[in-house]
Structure formats: structure tokens, C-alpha cells
Amino acid sequence: MNRTIPPPIKDAVEFDIKLKPYEKFTLDNGIPVYVIKSEEQETLQLELIFPAGSWYESESLEATATNFLMKNGTSKRTALEINEAIDYHGAYLNRNAYHENATFTLHCLTKHTEVLLPVLQDVILDPVFPEEELQLYKQNQKQKLAVNLQKCDFVANRFIDKYLFGEFHPYGRVSSMMAYDALQTETLRAFYQKHYTYNNCRIFVAGNMPANMLELLNKHFGSTQWNGETSLTRLDLPVQPAEEKKFRIFNDENGVQGAIRIARPFPNRYHPDFPKMLVLNTILGGYFGSRLMSNIREDKGYTYGIYSQLYNFRQVSAINIQTEAGRDVCEATIEEVYKELQRLQNEAVPQEELDLVRNYMIGSILGDLDGAFQLIQRWKNLILNDLDENYFYNNIQTIKNITAEELQHLAKQYLTPGDFYELVVI
């Protein structure tokens, strides 16, 4: 080997990316278990997912409150005892409620799995929703809300979703003091009984599993038809976007900074334009070298950072450009954003810039596939949205092969400034 000759540099787009397949098992009661094994570290991630997000609410905030309070007391353990049992073993039990689903995720050392699964079983199968915990939850959440409502970026995020989807749509509905006050233990128990059932559960496991992992899962989650069987109907709720396009809100008359949101509705991930739009969005504002960042941060100095993103909601998506800028330059910032949108419509993306973005996006995907925890997240997103690996590979091909002409056509179709909602909150 001649060490005076460096190895050839290989661009990320030249790699043939493969998505490592998962293993699928079924517990005795029919719960599917998706597994990515890895023996690199003595760690494990176990996630239980239920269709129990805000989409299924009959009363505001019941999905989030139910998910949060399930961990705060069972018939055998208090909230303190649950937290101490998890902390003692250096583990972490996180819970989250999103628009579509609610999750419980356990991270732990492999050797502690057998000790911690009974605690997780208690949380999932036997929550009692103590009244004192509900009152404490209400108090804490209302206090957080009062603090956050003083922040222009928090207020802007609430309003832009309301304008895009409608204030009564799950994607546009926001928390309020009245909604927290209205939460009742009986409501949470009813929501739990309907959504947290064995036939609505899916389990995702990644990492270094104990040899008897499936036996343990069967013992704690697969031996009975816990909470009975329920059939959930996913309602097709229409979005109700605002008629007016431009909004200026003065949340703090003395504020020196404004939160800017420029957004428009966009088809969901099942639409053929969605993978292409991911590339165009990256060029516009999806990474640190994007056009918005180069112009408005680097050249004009109006902000520390500006980004654009595509929402990945199941029913409908949106393009959202967001930043915070000095109060005196908010309007100038908006003007520069529109200039960049029109530039993408009127000028083809140079080949050098397109190659850079291709390599950035493929490189990011390579990083996202590094390790069992990242792989299971990728598979989870596909499985929960009724997609398969072909969707992943088609996206890769789109990134590698999309042309500047296709991107310009896409910009003309979706990046017309007059189609965007424009919001400034000071």
C-alpha cells in the first residue's frame, strides 16, 4: 500500500443505501412486535404505540393528559415509586402523545429488562389516574402555558397552525386554561379504556435483547386480552383554513423581537410531489447552507437562523418557513423570503448547488441509519403510515435523480408568495 496516495473521495450519492430489514414476531394475543437486533452495546429500546393521539379526542387535551398521567400512579405503585424503580436502574421511561399516536418508550441496560418490564406493564395495564395527580398536572400545565404565552415564538406556532388547519381541527387545536380546567378523571379513564387496548398496541424493539425477550413480552403483554378489544374509526376531518392571509399580532407592545411564520398547505406524504418537495425545501431552508440562511442570516444579518420545513402529518401537510428577527427588520425579512421563493420560480437551481444538496440529504440519511435505534425509528415511520421499504427507496432515487427543471416546475406550482399565510408576532 502506497500511503503517499490518498484514497479516492466518494460522494454520498454514490453509495448504494440498503435499509436493514426488521424481524417480526406476534405475541400470543396477536400484538405485533417489530425487532432490530444489535449487539454493539448492552442497551435496549422498547416502545409501545397506540392510536391515542389528539386526532381521536372528543374533548380537548384528553389524549395528552391521559398519556401523561398513566405513569403517575397504578393500583400497586405511586408516581414516586414508579419513578424510583426506573431511576434506580439507570433507565428512562418517556411518554408522548402526538396528533395520531401515543407512545411509551423505555430505554435501559439489557440486564435490567426483566426487572423493569413489570413496572412498564403496571403503567400500561393498570393506571388509576389519581385525582391529586390530575390536579397537580393541571396546575403545572397552566403555569407553563402562562409562561409560554409571553413568548412570541410559542404564540406564533399556535396561530400559524390554526390558520392552516382551522382551530377545531386536531392539527390546529391548541391548549387553553379552560381546557385544562375542564379535564376530569372519568374522561381520562374512558379515553384510556377505549384506546389503550391489546388489539390497538404495536411494539417496536431495538438493541441488544435478552435471550428470553419474546418470552418476557408474552408474559407481560401477550398472555391476556387486556382492556378488551375496541374498534377505532379514523374520522376524515376536513381542514378549515383561514380566509385572510396576513396577520400582525402584538403580544408584547414593548417586545424587541418578532416571530415570523410564512406557511401554506401542502399534500401529505402519499402525494407524488412530496419526495420532490423535500429536495426543494432543503435548497430553500432545510439546512444551514440553504438560500434563506445564506441571504437573511449571512448576508443581511436579520436573524440568527431561518429554516423551512415540511410537516409530516398523516392527513395533510404544510410548508412552514420560520424565524425570529428584530422588530424593526421583520417586514424586510418577509420581503427577502419572497424574493427567494420567486428566485426558485424564475431561475433553475445551478448543478453545483443541486449536487451539494443531494450529498447533504443522502449523507443525513446515512447518519439516520447508523445503529439499531435509528433504524427502528425509520421502520416505525413507514409501518405506522402503512408504507413499505419501496417508499424509502423511491425517496432515495428522487434525491439522486431529480432535475433542476423539475424543481423549478415544483417551485412555480407551490412557492407562489400569494398562496402563503404570513404571520408576525411581536
Summary of the structure (lengths in Angstrom):
residues: 426
radius of gyration: 23.9
end to end distance: 62.8
largest distance: 74.4
contacts: 1357
relative contact order: 0.15
helix: 48%
strand: 18%
